[in-house]
Amino acid sequence: MFQPLKGLKVIDLSQVLAGPYATYQLALMGAEVIKIEKPGEGDWTRVLGPIPDMSARHMGLGYMTQNSDKKSVAINLKTPEGIDLMRGLIAGADIFVENFKPGVAERLGLGFDAVRETQDRIVYCSISAYGQTGPLRERPAYDHIIQGMCGIMKTTGAKGSGPTKVGAPYIDYATGMNAALGILAGLREVERLQKAVHIDVAMLDTALMMMASLATQHLSAGWHPGQNGNEAWSASPSSGAFETSDGMLMLAANNDTQFHLLCSALDRVDLSSDPLYGTAVARAENSGHLRRELEDIFLTRSAADWELILAEWKVPSARVRGLDEVLAEDHVRSRGIFSSMNIKGDRDREVFVPGLSFLANGKAQSPVKPPCELGADTKQMLTELNLDPEEFSELIKRGIIGV
């Protein structure tokens, strides 16, 4: 198995999506991830998802998605005893991840300076909406709030349709991947300098980086992106969305080579040889005529037919699919980036969860064990701190820990 992080220990104080997805990536690469949760409640996503009995057991699909291969330790961080236990866990850790609002970790006694006093070679990663610095640092936010803030909504949707949110919490998951990247870089820096490093990851920063091409053009040339609907950013008349006899096809024939191949695939080499369309400049000048020609052609066959024909001619295209359709594709199944696991309960469930988003040595990396019940590893992890049985029982009674 691909286990480059085997032997590393992660203390994960994060909740919901971005932080847990970051630590999930680390767990899939072999790190021991100890997820710290509030006794009796746990991560808020434990109660989210479309299967009621799983949510009722605090094992909802919202939690399942990014918490396999982790340990769950329930500690009340609002008590001095809880913070003492945390220091014991931190002493043996290599990575510390939190996604509190800036300032909260410090007030708990778990800020960067406090943690590095306990472990002076730790990678400390803070994930927040707007970052640890700046005028907005203390504002809370979720994915859809950042979508409104970052500008993506005003570029999404058909012209004149009004701002439109992207249909998945993509900023949360991109922030998690960004945090994992920063943590991996931080590990190398700790090795190089032999001292702790603080990684500051912001959802807004991540969102803007994913819009880098638009931001660069605006900052450098004053260009303002508008709503482009389903059209390609290249503005080429032979790219973008085309209706077929039964659905929509996305097409990219931007350069001259692609356009000539497209014309051959459509059995319309006359378009390729027409001086009105012979170059990208000419096609742009005569875009209206060319676009109508192509629209009429694509209406003659199904989207699936055109996708196969264009693939044979190496012209980038894809039939617009629903999520159910793409997940059922042989290609997606062959890549193995989603895997199933059996979840025991009142009714056994087969749950599909993501693995790493890349293959290593030709193989997908999937989780080994499903997410834990809340506090399932509290006893084991605190026993390793030499907590005696009487003290352990007393902490349970007082609600400082949970099992």
SENU-795318 format. One record per residue (C-alpha): residue number from 0; x, y, z. Coordinates in Angstrom, 3 decimals, decimal comma. Layout:
<atoms>
<atom i="NUM" u="X" v="Y" w="Z"/>
...
</atoms>
This chain:
<atoms>
<atom i="0" u="0,000" v="0,000" w="0,000"/>
<atom i="1" u="0,953" v="3,626" w="-0,536"/>
<atom i="2" u="1,758" v="4,742" w="3,032"/>
<atom i="3" u="4,255" v="7,644" w="2,876"/>
<atom i="4" u="3,000" v="9,090" w="6,185"/>
<atom i="5" u="3,104" v="5,861" w="8,179"/>
<atom i="6" u="4,489" v="6,496" w="11,662"/>
<atom i="7" u="3,220" v="10,089" w="11,844"/>
<atom i="8" u="0,571" v="11,080" w="14,388"/>
<atom i="9" u="-2,078" v="13,746" w="13,709"/>
<atom i="10" u="-4,200" v="15,486" w="16,333"/>
<atom i="11" u="-7,365" v="16,583" w="14,531"/>
<atom i="12" u="-9,566" v="19,167" w="16,245"/>
<atom i="13" u="-11,392" v="20,090" w="13,047"/>
<atom i="14" u="-15,064" v="19,558" w="12,227"/>
<atom i="15" u="-17,518" v="19,605" w="9,301"/>
<atom i="16" u="-15,821" v="19,345" w="5,871"/>
<atom i="17" u="-12,607" v="21,234" w="5,042"/>
<atom i="18" u="-10,497" v="20,247" w="8,062"/>
<atom i="19" u="-11,718" v="16,647" w="8,302"/>
<atom i="20" u="-11,144" v="16,194" w="4,570"/>
<atom i="21" u="-7,556" v="17,419" w="4,978"/>
<atom i="22" u="-6,851" v="14,958" w="7,788"/>
<atom i="23" u="-8,657" v="12,217" w="5,859"/>
<atom i="24" u="-6,106" v="12,615" w="3,078"/>
<atom i="25" u="-3,337" v="12,205" w="5,673"/>
<atom i="26" u="-5,021" v="9,100" w="7,107"/>
<atom i="27" u="-5,296" v="7,536" w="3,648"/>
<atom i="28" u="-1,567" v="8,068" w="3,246"/>
<atom i="29" u="-0,830" v="6,158" w="6,438"/>
<atom i="30" u="-0,848" v="8,744" w="9,228"/>
<atom i="31" u="-2,481" v="7,895" w="12,559"/>
<atom i="32" u="-5,244" v="10,494" w="12,858"/>
<atom i="33" u="-6,776" v="11,051" w="16,296"/>
<atom i="34" u="-10,002" v="12,991" w="15,909"/>
<atom i="35" u="-10,949" v="14,946" w="19,022"/>
<atom i="36" u="-14,712" v="15,363" w="19,488"/>
<atom i="37" u="-17,031" v="16,794" w="22,090"/>
<atom i="38" u="-18,446" v="14,112" w="24,434"/>
<atom i="39" u="-22,073" v="13,289" w="23,687"/>
<atom i="40" u="-22,204" v="15,314" w="20,483"/>
<atom i="41" u="-19,170" v="14,872" w="18,278"/>
<atom i="42" u="-18,681" v="16,369" w="14,857"/>
<atom i="43" u="-21,825" v="18,176" w="13,670"/>
<atom i="44" u="-21,815" v="16,186" w="10,420"/>
<atom i="45" u="-22,511" v="12,968" w="12,365"/>
<atom i="46" u="-26,220" v="13,808" w="12,175"/>
<atom i="47" u="-26,244" v="14,844" w="8,497"/>
<atom i="48" u="-27,257" v="12,726" w="5,530"/>
<atom i="49" u="-30,241" v="11,179" w="3,735"/>
<atom i="50" u="-30,355" v="7,905" w="5,743"/>
<atom i="51" u="-32,274" v="8,709" w="8,968"/>
<atom i="52" u="-31,261" v="5,659" w="11,025"/>
<atom i="53" u="-27,567" v="6,314" w="10,407"/>
<atom i="54" u="-27,925" v="9,988" w="11,330"/>
<atom i="55" u="-29,832" v="8,984" w="14,482"/>
<atom i="56" u="-26,818" v="6,863" w="15,497"/>
<atom i="57" u="-24,485" v="9,832" w="14,914"/>
<atom i="58" u="-23,007" v="7,997" w="11,921"/>
<atom i="59" u="-24,607" v="10,049" w="9,136"/>
<atom i="60" u="-23,307" v="10,047" w="5,583"/>
<atom i="61" u="-22,170" v="13,642" w="6,048"/>
<atom i="62" u="-19,654" v="12,265" w="8,549"/>
<atom i="63" u="-18,869" v="9,061" w="6,661"/>
<atom i="64" u="-17,532" v="10,911" w="3,631"/>
<atom i="65" u="-14,286" v="12,135" w="5,214"/>
<atom i="66" u="-13,695" v="10,323" w="8,504"/>
<atom i="67" u="-12,706" v="6,730" w="7,744"/>
<atom i="68" u="-9,341" v="5,429" w="8,993"/>
<atom i="69" u="-9,401" v="7,795" w="11,988"/>
<atom i="70" u="-9,615" v="7,264" w="15,726"/>
<atom i="71" u="-12,258" v="9,065" w="17,782"/>
<atom i="72" u="-11,394" v="10,441" w="21,213"/>
<atom i="73" u="-14,063" v="12,397" w="23,101"/>
<atom i="74" u="-12,622" v="15,176" w="25,287"/>
<atom i="75" u="-14,283" v="18,301" w="26,664"/>
<atom i="76" u="-11,870" v="21,058" w="25,685"/>
<atom i="77" u="-13,617" v="23,613" w="27,890"/>
<atom i="78" u="-12,185" v="22,050" w="31,047"/>
<atom i="79" u="-8,655" v="22,317" w="32,464"/>
<atom i="80" u="-8,515" v="18,531" w="32,768"/>
<atom i="81" u="-9,438" v="18,173" w="29,112"/>
<atom i="82" u="-6,653" v="20,530" w="28,065"/>
<atom i="83" u="-4,169" v="18,603" w="30,234"/>
<atom i="84" u="-5,161" v="15,416" w="28,419"/>
<atom i="85" u="-4,720" v="17,206" w="25,101"/>
<atom i="86" u="-1,186" v="18,218" w="26,033"/>
<atom i="87" u="-0,392" v="14,588" w="26,675"/>
<atom i="88" u="-1,633" v="13,617" w="23,231"/>
<atom i="89" u="0,140" v="16,545" w="21,560"/>
<atom i="90" u="3,485" v="15,555" w="23,111"/>
<atom i="91" u="3,643" v="12,515" w="20,844"/>
<atom i="92" u="2,177" v="14,159" w="17,740"/>
<atom i="93" u="3,723" v="15,384" w="14,493"/>
<atom i="94" u="0,771" v="17,357" w="13,121"/>
<atom i="95" u="-1,951" v="19,440" w="14,791"/>
<atom i="96" u="-5,014" v="20,597" w="12,822"/>
<atom i="97" u="-7,735" v="22,985" w="14,028"/>
<atom i="98" u="-10,496" v="24,946" w="12,315"/>
<atom i="99" u="-11,778" v="27,146" w="15,115"/>
<atom i="100" u="-12,455" v="30,792" w="14,451"/>
<atom i="101" u="-9,140" v="32,671" w="14,871"/>
<atom i="102" u="-8,456" v="33,331" w="18,527"/>
<atom i="103" u="-10,484" v="30,411" w="19,910"/>
<atom i="104" u="-7,574" v="27,953" w="20,002"/>
<atom i="105" u="-5,522" v="30,521" w="21,902"/>
<atom i="106" u="-8,286" v="31,040" w="24,445"/>
<atom i="107" u="-8,484" v="27,293" w="24,988"/>
<atom i="108" u="-4,739" v="27,122" w="25,575"/>
<atom i="109" u="-4,177" v="25,273" w="22,294"/>
<atom i="110" u="-2,818" v="28,055" w="20,088"/>
<atom i="111" u="0,380" v="27,675" w="18,071"/>
<atom i="112" u="2,660" v="29,074" w="20,791"/>
<atom i="113" u="1,144" v="26,840" w="23,473"/>
<atom i="114" u="1,258" v="23,716" w="21,326"/>
<atom i="115" u="4,864" v="24,206" w="20,239"/>
<atom i="116" u="5,876" v="24,541" w="23,890"/>
<atom i="117" u="4,663" v="20,966" w="24,286"/>
<atom i="118" u="5,958" v="19,727" w="20,908"/>
<atom i="119" u="8,596" v="22,013" w="19,400"/>
<atom i="120" u="8,750" v="20,209" w="16,018"/>
<atom i="121" u="5,087" v="20,109" w="15,150"/>
<atom i="122" u="3,291" v="21,167" w="11,981"/>
<atom i="123" u="0,391" v="23,286" w="13,257"/>
<atom i="124" u="-2,310" v="23,872" w="10,651"/>
<atom i="125" u="-5,092" v="26,427" w="11,149"/>
<atom i="126" u="-8,034" v="26,304" w="8,737"/>
<atom i="127" u="-10,550" v="29,134" w="8,769"/>
<atom i="128" u="-12,873" v="31,126" w="6,541"/>
<atom i="129" u="-10,697" v="34,201" w="6,038"/>
<atom i="130" u="-7,339" v="33,315" w="7,560"/>
<atom i="131" u="-5,522" v="34,152" w="10,792"/>
<atom i="132" u="-4,767" v="37,736" w="9,715"/>
<atom i="133" u="-6,710" v="40,548" w="8,065"/>
<atom i="134" u="-9,784" v="42,644" w="8,923"/>
<atom i="135" u="-12,235" v="39,764" w="8,380"/>
<atom i="136" u="-10,273" v="37,136" w="10,299"/>
<atom i="137" u="-12,884" v="36,643" w="13,054"/>
<atom i="138" u="-15,897" v="36,283" w="10,773"/>
<atom i="139" u="-17,442" v="32,817" w="10,546"/>
<atom i="140" u="-18,424" v="31,301" w="7,181"/>
<atom i="141" u="-19,375" v="28,139" w="5,366"/>
<atom i="142" u="-18,820" v="27,097" w="1,768"/>
<atom i="143" u="-21,812" v="28,951" w="0,319"/>
<atom i="144" u="-20,859" v="32,139" w="2,189"/>
<atom i="145" u="-17,394" v="32,064" w="0,609"/>
<atom i="146" u="-18,954" v="31,371" w="-2,791"/>
<atom i="147" u="-20,851" v="34,637" w="-2,388"/>
<atom i="148" u="-17,740" v="36,452" w="-1,185"/>
<atom i="149" u="-15,184" v="35,231" w="-3,735"/>
<atom i="150" u="-16,966" v="36,320" w="-6,916"/>
<atom i="151" u="-17,663" v="32,896" w="-8,400"/>
<atom i="152" u="-21,450" v="33,307" w="-8,109"/>
<atom i="153" u="-21,450" v="36,362" w="-10,367"/>
<atom i="154" u="-19,705" v="34,363" w="-13,090"/>
<atom i="155" u="-21,959" v="31,305" w="-12,777"/>
<atom i="156" u="-25,230" v="30,874" w="-14,661"/>
<atom i="157" u="-26,662" v="32,093" w="-17,947"/>
<atom i="158" u="-26,316" v="35,745" w="-18,901"/>
<atom i="159" u="-28,824" v="37,816" w="-16,955"/>
<atom i="160" u="-29,877" v="34,931" w="-14,713"/>
<atom i="161" u="-28,532" v="36,466" w="-11,542"/>
<atom i="162" u="-25,737" v="35,096" w="-9,297"/>
<atom i="163" u="-25,794" v="31,308" w="-9,010"/>
<atom i="164" u="-24,095" v="29,084" w="-6,450"/>
<atom i="165" u="-22,022" v="26,135" w="-7,640"/>
<atom i="166" u="-23,980" v="22,950" w="-6,910"/>
<atom i="167" u="-21,461" v="21,275" w="-4,586"/>
<atom i="168" u="-19,414" v="22,505" w="-1,575"/>
<atom i="169" u="-16,316" v="22,559" w="-3,742"/>
<atom i="170" u="-14,552" v="25,287" w="-1,745"/>
<atom i="171" u="-14,680" v="23,165" w="1,417"/>
<atom i="172" u="-13,067" v="20,198" w="-0,303"/>
<atom i="173" u="-10,541" v="22,306" w="-2,204"/>
<atom i="174" u="-9,587" v="23,947" w="1,100"/>
<atom i="175" u="-9,066" v="20,497" w="2,598"/>
<atom i="176" u="-6,777" v="19,512" w="-0,264"/>
<atom i="177" u="-4,955" v="22,853" w="0,054"/>
<atom i="178" u="-4,462" v="22,249" w="3,772"/>
<atom i="179" u="-3,117" v="18,747" w="3,137"/>
<atom i="180" u="-0,637" v="20,223" w="0,658"/>
<atom i="181" u="0,453" v="22,834" w="3,201"/>
<atom i="182" u="0,865" v="20,190" w="5,910"/>
<atom i="183" u="3,032" v="18,022" w="3,676"/>
<atom i="184" u="5,203" v="21,043" w="2,866"/>
<atom i="185" u="5,305" v="21,852" w="6,576"/>
<atom i="186" u="6,632" v="18,386" w="7,411"/>
<atom i="187" u="9,569" v="18,961" w="5,080"/>
<atom i="188" u="10,211" v="22,387" w="6,599"/>
<atom i="189" u="10,213" v="20,978" w="10,146"/>
<atom i="190" u="12,688" v="18,342" w="9,014"/>
<atom i="191" u="14,867" v="21,020" w="7,422"/>
<atom i="192" u="14,804" v="23,597" w="10,223"/>
<atom i="193" u="14,078" v="21,368" w="13,229"/>
<atom i="194" u="11,429" v="23,705" w="14,578"/>
<atom i="195" u="7,640" v="24,032" w="14,524"/>
<atom i="196" u="5,835" v="25,650" w="11,591"/>
<atom i="197" u="2,389" v="27,266" w="11,414"/>
<atom i="198" u="0,327" v="26,738" w="8,238"/>
<atom i="199" u="-2,518" v="29,255" w="7,781"/>
<atom i="200" u="-5,178" v="28,041" w="5,300"/>
<atom i="201" u="-8,173" v="30,204" w="4,397"/>
<atom i="202" u="-11,265" v="29,215" w="2,467"/>
<atom i="203" u="-11,369" v="32,592" w="0,697"/>
<atom i="204" u="-7,704" v="32,312" w="-0,355"/>
<atom i="205" u="-8,374" v="28,841" w="-1,716"/>
<atom i="206" u="-11,455" v="30,004" w="-3,628"/>
<atom i="207" u="-9,519" v="32,854" w="-5,227"/>
<atom i="208" u="-6,673" v="30,537" w="-6,194"/>
<atom i="209" u="-9,203" v="28,364" w="-8,007"/>
<atom i="210" u="-10,216" v="31,505" w="-9,906"/>
<atom i="211" u="-6,610" v="32,499" w="-10,569"/>
<atom i="212" u="-6,980" v="32,954" w="-14,327"/>
<atom i="213" u="-9,927" v="35,326" w="-13,858"/>
<atom i="214" u="-8,292" v="37,210" w="-10,979"/>
<atom i="215" u="-5,032" v="37,654" w="-12,901"/>
<atom i="216" u="-6,827" v="39,119" w="-15,901"/>
<atom i="217" u="-8,823" v="41,496" w="-13,739"/>
<atom i="218" u="-5,844" v="42,678" w="-11,685"/>
<atom i="219" u="-3,570" v="43,024" w="-14,708"/>
<atom i="220" u="-5,943" v="44,342" w="-17,366"/>
<atom i="221" u="-9,052" v="45,530" w="-15,562"/>
<atom i="222" u="-11,121" v="42,822" w="-17,237"/>
<atom i="223" u="-14,437" v="41,954" w="-15,581"/>
<atom i="224" u="-15,729" v="38,384" w="-16,045"/>
<atom i="225" u="-19,430" v="38,049" w="-16,610"/>
<atom i="226" u="-21,867" v="35,174" w="-16,612"/>
<atom i="227" u="-20,817" v="32,873" w="-19,397"/>
<atom i="228" u="-23,478" v="30,247" w="-18,932"/>
<atom i="229" u="-22,377" v="26,989" w="-20,546"/>
<atom i="230" u="-20,029" v="28,633" w="-23,001"/>
<atom i="231" u="-16,281" v="28,105" w="-22,980"/>
<atom i="232" u="-14,057" v="30,835" w="-21,579"/>
<atom i="233" u="-12,139" v="30,762" w="-24,861"/>
<atom i="234" u="-15,217" v="32,318" w="-26,552"/>
<atom i="235" u="-14,489" v="30,156" w="-29,599"/>
<atom i="236" u="-17,657" v="29,507" w="-31,634"/>
<atom i="237" u="-16,608" v="25,865" w="-31,951"/>
<atom i="238" u="-16,374" v="25,396" w="-28,195"/>
<atom i="239" u="-18,894" v="25,334" w="-25,391"/>
<atom i="240" u="-22,353" v="23,778" w="-25,132"/>
<atom i="241" u="-24,386" v="22,410" w="-28,024"/>
<atom i="242" u="-27,855" v="20,913" w="-27,983"/>
<atom i="243" u="-28,190" v="17,529" w="-29,666"/>
<atom i="244" u="-31,253" v="15,468" w="-30,522"/>
<atom i="245" u="-31,525" v="14,260" w="-26,907"/>
<atom i="246" u="-29,372" v="16,356" w="-24,617"/>
<atom i="247" u="-26,399" v="18,651" w="-24,276"/>
<atom i="248" u="-22,841" v="18,131" w="-25,495"/>
<atom i="249" u="-19,788" v="20,032" w="-24,254"/>
<atom i="250" u="-17,190" v="20,639" w="-26,957"/>
<atom i="251" u="-13,708" v="22,177" w="-27,141"/>
<atom i="252" u="-12,288" v="22,889" w="-30,603"/>
<atom i="253" u="-10,310" v="26,038" w="-29,899"/>
<atom i="254" u="-7,183" v="25,881" w="-32,041"/>
<atom i="255" u="-6,834" v="25,293" w="-35,776"/>
<atom i="256" u="-5,883" v="21,627" w="-35,434"/>
<atom i="257" u="-8,887" v="20,886" w="-33,246"/>
<atom i="258" u="-11,199" v="22,763" w="-35,598"/>
<atom i="259" u="-9,980" v="20,865" w="-38,657"/>
<atom i="260" u="-10,444" v="17,561" w="-36,827"/>
<atom i="261" u="-13,935" v="18,653" w="-35,773"/>
<atom i="262" u="-14,895" v="19,382" w="-39,377"/>
<atom i="263" u="-13,653" v="15,962" w="-40,453"/>
<atom i="264" u="-15,590" v="14,294" w="-37,633"/>
<atom i="265" u="-18,754" v="16,121" w="-38,714"/>
<atom i="266" u="-18,117" v="15,220" w="-42,359"/>
<atom i="267" u="-17,998" v="18,912" w="-43,157"/>
<atom i="268" u="-14,489" v="19,499" w="-44,463"/>
<atom i="269" u="-15,970" v="22,322" w="-46,522"/>
<atom i="270" u="-16,123" v="24,360" w="-43,317"/>
<atom i="271" u="-12,471" v="23,679" w="-42,667"/>
<atom i="272" u="-11,449" v="24,920" w="-46,098"/>
<atom i="273" u="-13,729" v="27,963" w="-46,063"/>
<atom i="274" u="-11,585" v="31,124" w="-45,685"/>
<atom i="275" u="-14,266" v="32,525" w="-43,367"/>
<atom i="276" u="-13,323" v="29,874" w="-40,806"/>
<atom i="277" u="-9,729" v="28,987" w="-41,665"/>
<atom i="278" u="-8,108" v="30,673" w="-38,663"/>
<atom i="279" u="-9,070" v="31,410" w="-35,060"/>
<atom i="280" u="-9,280" v="35,133" w="-35,906"/>
<atom i="281" u="-11,522" v="34,457" w="-38,907"/>
<atom i="282" u="-13,751" v="32,144" w="-36,870"/>
<atom i="283" u="-14,118" v="34,814" w="-34,181"/>
<atom i="284" u="-15,048" v="37,431" w="-36,787"/>
<atom i="285" u="-17,668" v="35,122" w="-38,290"/>
<atom i="286" u="-18,702" v="33,385" w="-35,085"/>
<atom i="287" u="-22,443" v="33,867" w="-35,532"/>
<atom i="288" u="-22,592" v="32,107" w="-38,906"/>
<atom i="289" u="-20,282" v="29,288" w="-37,813"/>
<atom i="290" u="-22,134" v="28,749" w="-34,567"/>
<atom i="291" u="-25,460" v="28,347" w="-36,375"/>
<atom i="292" u="-23,914" v="25,872" w="-38,815"/>
<atom i="293" u="-22,596" v="23,740" w="-35,957"/>
<atom i="294" u="-25,825" v="23,951" w="-33,957"/>
<atom i="295" u="-27,808" v="22,597" w="-36,891"/>
<atom i="296" u="-25,354" v="19,728" w="-37,380"/>
<atom i="297" u="-25,357" v="18,646" w="-33,734"/>
<atom i="298" u="-29,154" v="18,492" w="-33,635"/>
<atom i="299" u="-29,065" v="15,609" w="-36,133"/>
<atom i="300" u="-27,740" v="12,981" w="-33,705"/>
<atom i="301" u="-27,726" v="12,077" w="-30,020"/>
<atom i="302" u="-25,189" v="13,392" w="-27,530"/>
<atom i="303" u="-23,859" v="9,864" w="-26,966"/>
<atom i="304" u="-23,343" v="9,354" w="-30,712"/>
<atom i="305" u="-21,481" v="12,608" w="-31,077"/>
<atom i="306" u="-19,289" v="11,885" w="-28,054"/>
<atom i="307" u="-18,137" v="8,605" w="-29,600"/>
<atom i="308" u="-17,597" v="10,116" w="-33,040"/>
<atom i="309" u="-15,602" v="13,048" w="-31,688"/>
<atom i="310" u="-13,531" v="10,769" w="-29,440"/>
<atom i="311" u="-12,465" v="8,788" w="-32,522"/>
<atom i="312" u="-11,208" v="12,032" w="-34,068"/>
<atom i="313" u="-9,484" v="13,126" w="-30,810"/>
<atom i="314" u="-11,731" v="16,168" w="-30,418"/>
<atom i="315" u="-12,364" v="16,973" w="-26,716"/>
<atom i="316" u="-16,056" v="16,507" w="-25,935"/>
<atom i="317" u="-18,417" v="14,994" w="-23,376"/>
<atom i="318" u="-22,102" v="14,326" w="-23,122"/>
<atom i="319" u="-23,524" v="16,237" w="-20,146"/>
<atom i="320" u="-24,252" v="13,624" w="-17,494"/>
<atom i="321" u="-25,989" v="13,467" w="-14,158"/>
<atom i="322" u="-24,032" v="12,367" w="-11,093"/>
<atom i="323" u="-25,726" v="8,971" w="-11,216"/>
<atom i="324" u="-24,607" v="8,492" w="-14,806"/>
<atom i="325" u="-20,952" v="9,403" w="-14,356"/>
<atom i="326" u="-20,594" v="7,275" w="-11,201"/>
<atom i="327" u="-21,945" v="4,317" w="-13,171"/>
<atom i="328" u="-19,374" v="4,750" w="-15,957"/>
<atom i="329" u="-16,974" v="1,843" w="-16,448"/>
<atom i="330" u="-14,098" v="4,316" w="-16,541"/>
<atom i="331" u="-14,924" v="5,791" w="-13,128"/>
<atom i="332" u="-15,373" v="2,319" w="-11,654"/>
<atom i="333" u="-12,052" v="1,200" w="-13,127"/>
<atom i="334" u="-10,196" v="4,042" w="-11,427"/>
<atom i="335" u="-11,428" v="2,890" w="-8,005"/>
<atom i="336" u="-11,510" v="6,319" w="-6,372"/>
<atom i="337" u="-14,723" v="5,368" w="-4,535"/>
<atom i="338" u="-14,930" v="2,152" w="-2,539"/>
<atom i="339" u="-17,602" v="0,440" w="-0,476"/>
<atom i="340" u="-17,575" v="-0,645" w="3,140"/>
<atom i="341" u="-20,118" v="-2,376" w="5,334"/>
<atom i="342" u="-21,408" v="-0,390" w="8,293"/>
<atom i="343" u="-22,860" v="-2,429" w="11,128"/>
<atom i="344" u="-25,994" v="-1,255" w="12,912"/>
<atom i="345" u="-29,674" v="-1,998" w="13,290"/>
<atom i="346" u="-29,546" v="-2,548" w="9,548"/>
<atom i="347" u="-26,226" v="-3,259" w="7,909"/>
<atom i="348" u="-25,435" v="-0,670" w="5,252"/>
<atom i="349" u="-23,122" v="-0,616" w="2,267"/>
<atom i="350" u="-21,602" v="2,850" w="2,168"/>
<atom i="351" u="-19,441" v="4,243" w="-0,617"/>
<atom i="352" u="-16,710" v="6,682" w="0,365"/>
<atom i="353" u="-13,922" v="8,471" w="-1,525"/>
<atom i="354" u="-10,290" v="7,460" w="-1,379"/>
<atom i="355" u="-7,278" v="9,510" w="-2,406"/>
<atom i="356" u="-7,922" v="11,636" w="-5,460"/>
<atom i="357" u="-4,889" v="10,184" w="-7,243"/>
<atom i="358" u="-3,504" v="6,732" w="-7,961"/>
<atom i="359" u="-0,081" v="5,699" w="-6,620"/>
<atom i="360" u="1,931" v="3,085" w="-8,489"/>
<atom i="361" u="-1,147" v="2,413" w="-10,574"/>
<atom i="362" u="-3,392" v="1,686" w="-7,594"/>
<atom i="363" u="-6,188" v="3,545" w="-5,859"/>
<atom i="364" u="-5,818" v="4,153" w="-2,132"/>
<atom i="365" u="-9,006" v="3,339" w="-0,223"/>
<atom i="366" u="-9,752" v="3,456" w="3,512"/>
<atom i="367" u="-9,189" v="0,301" w="5,525"/>
<atom i="368" u="-11,739" v="0,800" w="8,308"/>
<atom i="369" u="-14,979" v="2,784" w="8,531"/>
<atom i="370" u="-15,450" v="5,849" w="10,717"/>
<atom i="371" u="-15,584" v="5,175" w="14,449"/>
<atom i="372" u="-18,471" v="5,580" w="16,826"/>
<atom i="373" u="-18,066" v="8,713" w="18,925"/>
<atom i="374" u="-15,360" v="8,198" w="21,554"/>
<atom i="375" u="-14,571" v="4,657" w="20,434"/>
<atom i="376" u="-10,825" v="5,133" w="20,974"/>
<atom i="377" u="-10,882" v="7,321" w="24,081"/>
<atom i="378" u="-9,944" v="4,508" w="26,467"/>
<atom i="379" u="-7,092" v="3,179" w="24,310"/>
<atom i="380" u="-5,520" v="6,577" w="23,648"/>
<atom i="381" u="-5,761" v="7,802" w="27,236"/>
<atom i="382" u="-4,472" v="4,494" w="28,588"/>
<atom i="383" u="-1,356" v="5,197" w="26,541"/>
<atom i="384" u="-1,017" v="8,383" w="28,615"/>
<atom i="385" u="-0,878" v="6,184" w="31,752"/>
<atom i="386" u="-4,263" v="7,356" w="33,013"/>
<atom i="387" u="-5,257" v="5,022" w="35,835"/>
<atom i="388" u="-8,707" v="3,303" w="35,815"/>
<atom i="389" u="-10,107" v="5,260" w="38,762"/>
<atom i="390" u="-9,150" v="8,599" w="37,264"/>
<atom i="391" u="-10,561" v="7,455" w="33,919"/>
<atom i="392" u="-13,922" v="6,584" w="35,500"/>
<atom i="393" u="-14,037" v="9,884" w="37,367"/>
<atom i="394" u="-13,425" v="11,858" w="34,152"/>
<atom i="395" u="-16,298" v="10,014" w="32,472"/>
<atom i="396" u="-18,644" v="10,782" w="35,367"/>
<atom i="397" u="-17,760" v="14,467" w="35,192"/>
<atom i="398" u="-18,313" v="14,635" w="31,428"/>
<atom i="399" u="-14,702" v="15,544" w="30,685"/>
<atom i="400" u="-14,238" v="12,506" w="28,434"/>
<atom i="401" u="-16,629" v="10,174" w="26,637"/>
<atom i="402" u="-16,487" v="6,593" w="25,437"/>
</atoms>
